[in-house]
């Protein structure tokens, strides 16, 4: 696994043109969090200091080729005093594989409230056996993740749920843009798997279709974050998933919504 700072580094080719380099992976296609994270870093490089991202909306249009570089074209849709908007296209060999709009805000004063965080054990109180292994450890060894049991009183029929504490293992720079890119990257981890966990006996084809992320409060990706993932619905070959991310103090720092492809594998056509 390449160091996260290398993953998020995009090379500036022109004022609004960037290139992300390939990242070693065991996946057959580019990890969605990677292309979204690199797109976010490209957008951030075109925004003035003092404006921080508060939301992104992206569509995964084609599977990316993990061995090829990706070019990011940034469109400066609007640059205002309070809000700035950027649109980014991720391109490989002339085809757009990912499209993203991101909004940045200078910040204002206003009322404050938030939903309370789930009552779950802290990461240091969970056993070593709770650490996520298997594919997670193989694909993302520089991320530390611990599975958290769902609170029994919050279980609902037909709504699969996964909770995990997650953090990057090494200290990251203080630059907030790096932590935004890191959170964009990790937000795609395991989210589709939440829906699949209810249908483990059904062979399916699955992939991310779209991804939306709202950044609500300051955070660090190298400190423990609780990622609470649920899938309220699946049908017509698609699954709808939501995630809430809180820090150790219980502050809600981000929320995620994603729709994914989850269709039953079709038997191969017989040979003529």
C-alpha positions in Angstrom: 0.0 0.0 0.0 1.4 3.4 -1.0 1.7 6.0 1.7 -1.5 8.1 1.9 0.3 11.4 1.2 1.6 9.9 -2.1 -1.9 8.7 -3.0 -3.3 12.2 -2.4 -0.5 14.0 -4.2 -1.7 15.4 -7.6 0.8 16.8 -10.1 -0.1 20.3 -11.4 0.2 20.2 -15.2 -1.5 23.6 -15.8 -3.4 26.1 -13.7 -6.6 23.9 -13.6 -5.2 20.6 -14.9 -3.7 17.9 -12.6 -2.5 14.3 -12.8 -2.9 11.6 -10.2 -0.4 8.7 -10.4 -1.3 5.0 -10.2 -1.5 3.3 -6.8 -0.7 -0.4 -6.3 -3.9 -2.3 -5.4 -5.4 -5.8 -5.3 -8.6 -4.5 -6.8 -9.5 -5.0 -10.4 -10.5 -1.4 -10.8 -9.4 1.9 -9.2 -10.7 2.2 -5.7 -13.5 4.8 -5.7 -12.1 6.6 -2.6 -8.8 7.1 -4.4 -10.2 8.9 -7.4 -12.6 10.9 -5.2 -9.7 11.9 -2.9 -7.5 12.9 -5.7 -10.3 14.9 -7.3 -10.9 16.7 -4.0 -7.2 17.5 -3.7 -7.2 18.9 -7.3 -10.2 21.1 -6.5 -8.7 22.3 -3.2 -5.6 23.5 -5.1 -7.7 26.0 -7.0 -9.5 27.6 -4.0 -8.2 30.6 -2.0 -7.1 30.2 1.6 -9.9 30.6 4.1 -12.5 28.7 2.0 -12.8 25.1 3.2 -14.9 22.3 1.6 -18.2 21.6 3.1 -19.7 19.2 0.6 -19.0 17.1 -2.5 -21.3 15.2 -4.8 -19.7 12.7 -7.2 -20.7 10.1 -9.8 -18.6 7.0 -10.7 -19.2 6.8 -14.4 -16.7 4.1 -15.6 -14.4 1.7 -13.8 -10.9 3.2 -13.5 -7.8 1.4 -14.7 -5.6 1.2 -11.6 -2.3 0.9 -13.5 -2.9 4.1 -15.5 -2.6 7.7 -14.4 -5.7 9.8 -14.1 -6.0 13.4 -15.3 -8.2 15.8 -13.3 -9.8 18.8 -15.1 -11.1 21.5 -12.7 -13.8 24.0 -13.8 -13.9 27.1 -11.6 -17.7 27.3 -11.7 -18.0 30.1 -9.1 -15.6 32.0 -6.9 -17.5 34.2 -4.3 -16.8 35.9 -1.0 -18.7 33.3 1.0 -19.1 30.3 -1.3 -16.9 28.8 -4.0 -17.8 26.0 -6.3 -15.6 23.7 -8.4 -16.4 20.9 -10.8 -13.8 18.2 -11.5 -13.7 15.5 -14.1 -11.4 12.5 -13.7 -10.3 11.3 -17.2 -8.4 8.2 -18.4 -7.7 7.9 -22.2 -10.2 10.6 -23.1 -13.1 9.1 -21.1 -14.5 10.6 -17.9 -14.5 7.9 -15.1 -15.6 10.2 -12.3 -17.4 13.5 -12.1 -17.5 15.7 -8.9 -18.9 19.0 -7.8 -17.5 20.5 -4.5 -18.6 23.5 -2.6 -16.3 25.6 -0.3 -17.4 28.0 2.4 -15.6 30.8 4.2 -17.6 30.1 7.4 -20.2 32.1 9.3 -21.6 32.4 12.8 -24.9 30.6 13.5 -26.8 28.3 15.9 -25.3 24.9 16.7 -26.8 21.5 17.3 -26.0 17.8 16.4 -27.4 14.3 16.9 -25.8 12.5 19.7 -23.2 9.9 18.9 -23.9 6.1 19.3 -23.0 4.7 22.7 -20.3 2.2 21.8 -17.0 1.0 23.4 -14.0 3.2 22.8 -11.3 1.6 20.5 -8.9 0.9 23.4 -11.6 -1.0 25.2 -12.1 -3.5 22.3 -10.2 -6.7 22.0 -7.4 -7.3 19.5 -9.7 -9.8 17.8 -12.0 -6.9 16.8 -9.3 -5.5 14.4 -10.4 -5.8 10.8 -8.2 -8.2 8.9 -8.7 -10.1 5.6 -9.2 -7.9 2.6 -9.2 -4.6 4.7 -5.8 -5.3 6.2 -4.4 -6.5 2.8 -5.7 -3.5 0.8 -5.3 -0.8 3.4 -2.5 -1.8 5.8 -1.7 1.8 6.7 -5.2 2.3 8.1 -6.1 0.9 11.5 -9.7 -0.3 11.9 -11.6 -2.0 14.7 -15.1 -3.5 14.4 -17.6 -2.3 16.9 -20.7 -4.3 18.0 -24.0 -2.7 17.2 -25.9 -1.5 20.3 -28.6 -4.1 20.8 -31.3 -1.6 21.5 -30.7 0.1 18.1 -31.1 -2.9 15.9 -33.8 -2.8 13.2 -35.0 -5.5 10.9 -34.0 -5.1 7.3 -31.4 -2.5 8.0 -27.9 -3.9 8.0 -25.4 -1.9 10.0 -21.6 -1.8 10.4 -19.7 0.3 12.9 -15.9 0.6 13.0 -13.3 2.9 14.6 -10.8 3.9 11.9 -7.7 6.1 11.7 -4.6 6.5 9.6 -1.6 4.9 11.4 0.9 7.6 10.9 0.9 11.3 11.7 -0.4 13.5 8.9 0.5 17.2 8.2 -1.7 19.8 9.9 -3.0 21.1 6.6 -6.8 20.6 6.7 -6.9 19.9 3.0 -4.9 16.7 3.6 -7.4 15.5 6.2 -10.3 16.3 3.9 -8.6 14.2 1.2 -8.0 11.4 3.6 -11.6 11.4 4.9 -12.9 11.4 1.3 -10.6 8.4 0.7 -11.8 6.4 3.7 -15.5 7.3 3.3 -15.7 4.7 0.5 -14.3 1.9 2.7 -16.7 -0.9 3.5 -19.8 1.2 2.8 -21.1 -1.1 0.0 -20.2 -4.0 2.1 -22.8 -3.0 4.7 -25.6 -3.8 2.3 -23.9 -7.0 1.1 -23.6 -8.3 4.7 -27.4 -8.9 4.7 -27.2 -11.0 1.4 -24.0 -12.9 1.9 -25.5 -16.1 0.4 -26.5 -14.3 -2.9 -23.7 -13.9 -5.6 -23.9 -10.2 -6.7 -22.0 -7.7 -8.8 -21.5 -4.5 -6.9 -19.9 -1.1 -7.5 -20.2 2.5 -6.3 -22.5 4.6 -8.5 -22.5 7.9 -6.7 -21.1 9.4 -3.5 -22.0 12.5 -1.5 -20.1 13.7 1.5 -20.7 16.6 3.9 -17.9 18.0 6.1 -19.5 19.4 9.3 -16.7 20.1 11.8 -12.9 20.0 12.0 -11.3 16.6 12.4 -8.1 14.7 12.0 -7.9 11.5 9.9 -4.9 10.3 12.0 -7.1 10.2 15.1 -9.8 7.7 15.9 -13.1 8.3 14.0 -16.3 6.2 14.4 -17.7 5.3 11.1 -21.4 4.2 11.5 -22.7 2.7 8.3 -26.3 1.6 7.5 -28.2 0.4 4.5 -31.9 1.3 4.8 -32.9 -0.1 1.4 -31.9 -2.2 -1.6 -33.9 -3.0 -4.7 -33.9 -3.0 -8.5 -30.3 -3.9 -8.6 -29.2 -0.9 -6.4 -28.5 -0.3 -2.8 -28.7 2.9 -0.7 -26.2 3.5 2.1 -25.6 6.1 4.7 -22.7 6.8 7.1 -22.1 9.1 10.0 -18.6 9.9 11.2 -17.9 11.1 14.7 -14.7 11.7 16.7 -13.7 10.5 20.2 -15.4 13.5 21.8 -18.7 12.6 20.1 -18.6 15.5 17.6 -20.3 14.6 14.3 -17.6 15.6 11.8 -19.0 14.2 8.5 -21.9 12.4 6.9 -21.9 10.2 3.8 -24.6 9.0 1.4 -23.9 6.5 -1.4 -25.9 4.5 -3.9 -24.3 1.4 -5.3 -24.9 -1.3 -7.9 -25.9 -4.6 -6.2 -27.4 -6.8 -8.8 -27.7 -10.6 -8.9 -25.0 -12.2 -11.1 -26.5 -13.5 -14.3 -25.5 -17.1 -15.4 -23.2 -17.1 -18.4 -24.9 -17.4 -21.8 -24.5 -20.9 -23.2 -22.0 -21.3 -26.1 -23.6 -21.6 -29.5 
